Amino acid sequence: MAYRKRTLRSMLPVTRKVARLIGEVESTQRRLKNLIPELQRMELESRAMLESMKGLPENDRREEELFTSN
């Protein structure tokens, strides 16, 4: 949880830096947590695409890779 400015001011310098770092870590953790559903969706889509490409002849796979590499 983020500290209020007033609370940070009353802390000693080293403690203040640690408190700020803790806040930054918590913020990063929340952002990463919010990415999980999107990553799951992307992983499922990529697996489905690979499964659909298994039935294609070798030449078609190379052409498909050219179009999807961007």
C-alpha positions as a Markdown table, in Angstrom:
| # | Residue | x | y | z |
|---|---|---|---|---|
| 1 | Met | 0.0 | 0.0 | 0.0 |
| 2 | Ala | 1.3 | 3.4 | -0.9 |
| 3 | Tyr | 2.3 | 5.7 | 1.9 |
| 4 | Arg | 1.0 | 9.3 | 2.1 |
| 5 | Lys | 3.4 | 12.1 | 1.5 |
| 6 | Arg | 3.0 | 13.2 | 5.1 |
| 7 | Thr | 4.0 | 9.8 | 6.4 |
| 8 | Leu | 7.0 | 9.6 | 4.2 |
| 9 | Arg | 8.2 | 13.0 | 5.3 |
| 10 | Ser | 8.2 | 11.9 | 9.0 |
| 11 | Met | 10.4 | 8.8 | 8.1 |
| 12 | Leu | 14.2 | 8.8 | 8.3 |
| 13 | Pro | 15.9 | 8.9 | 4.8 |
| 14 | Val | 16.8 | 5.2 | 4.5 |
| 15 | Thr | 13.4 | 4.1 | 5.8 |
| 16 | Arg | 11.7 | 6.5 | 3.3 |
| 17 | Lys | 13.7 | 5.0 | 0.4 |
| 18 | Val | 12.7 | 1.5 | 1.4 |
| 19 | Ala | 9.1 | 2.5 | 1.8 |
| 20 | Arg | 9.1 | 4.0 | -1.8 |
| 21 | Leu | 10.8 | 0.8 | -3.1 |
| 22 | Ile | 8.1 | -1.3 | -1.5 |
| 23 | Gly | 5.4 | 0.8 | -3.1 |
| 24 | Glu | 7.1 | 0.5 | -6.5 |
| 25 | Val | 7.3 | -3.3 | -6.1 |
| 26 | Glu | 3.7 | -3.5 | -5.2 |
| 27 | Ser | 2.7 | -1.4 | -8.2 |
| 28 | Thr | 4.8 | -3.6 | -10.5 |
| 29 | Gln | 3.2 | -6.7 | -9.0 |
| 30 | Arg | -0.3 | -5.4 | -9.7 |
| 31 | Arg | 0.6 | -4.5 | -13.3 |
| 32 | Leu | 2.0 | -8.0 | -13.9 |
| 33 | Lys | -1.0 | -9.6 | -12.3 |
| 34 | Asn | -3.2 | -7.7 | -14.7 |
| 35 | Leu | -1.3 | -9.1 | -17.6 |
| 36 | Ile | -1.9 | -12.7 | -16.8 |
| 37 | Pro | -5.3 | -13.0 | -18.5 |
| 38 | Glu | -4.0 | -11.4 | -21.7 |
| 39 | Leu | -0.9 | -13.7 | -21.7 |
| 40 | Gln | -3.2 | -16.8 | -21.2 |
| 41 | Arg | -5.3 | -15.7 | -24.2 |
| 42 | Met | -2.2 | -15.2 | -26.4 |
| 43 | Glu | -0.8 | -18.6 | -25.4 |
| 44 | Leu | -4.0 | -20.4 | -26.2 |
| 45 | Glu | -4.2 | -18.6 | -29.6 |
| 46 | Ser | -0.6 | -19.4 | -30.5 |
| 47 | Arg | -1.1 | -23.1 | -29.5 |
| 48 | Ala | -4.2 | -23.2 | -31.7 |
| 49 | Met | -2.3 | -21.6 | -34.6 |
| 50 | Leu | 0.5 | -24.2 | -34.3 |
| 51 | Glu | -2.1 | -27.0 | -34.1 |
| 52 | Ser | -3.8 | -25.7 | -37.3 |
| 53 | Met | -0.4 | -25.5 | -39.1 |
| 54 | Lys | 0.4 | -29.1 | -38.4 |
| 55 | Gly | -1.8 | -30.3 | -41.2 |
| 56 | Leu | -0.4 | -27.9 | -43.8 |
| 57 | Pro | 2.3 | -28.9 | -46.3 |
| 58 | Glu | 5.8 | -27.7 | -45.6 |
| 59 | Asn | 5.7 | -24.9 | -48.3 |
| 60 | Asp | 2.4 | -23.5 | -46.9 |
| 61 | Arg | 3.9 | -23.4 | -43.4 |
| 62 | Arg | 6.8 | -21.3 | -44.5 |
| 63 | Glu | 4.5 | -18.8 | -46.2 |
| 64 | Glu | 2.3 | -18.7 | -43.1 |
| 65 | Glu | 5.4 | -18.0 | -40.9 |
| 66 | Leu | 6.3 | -15.1 | -43.2 |
| 67 | Phe | 2.9 | -13.5 | -42.8 |
| 68 | Thr | 2.7 | -14.0 | -39.0 |
| 69 | Ser | 6.3 | -12.9 | -38.2 |
| 70 | Asn | 5.3 | -9.2 | -38.1 |
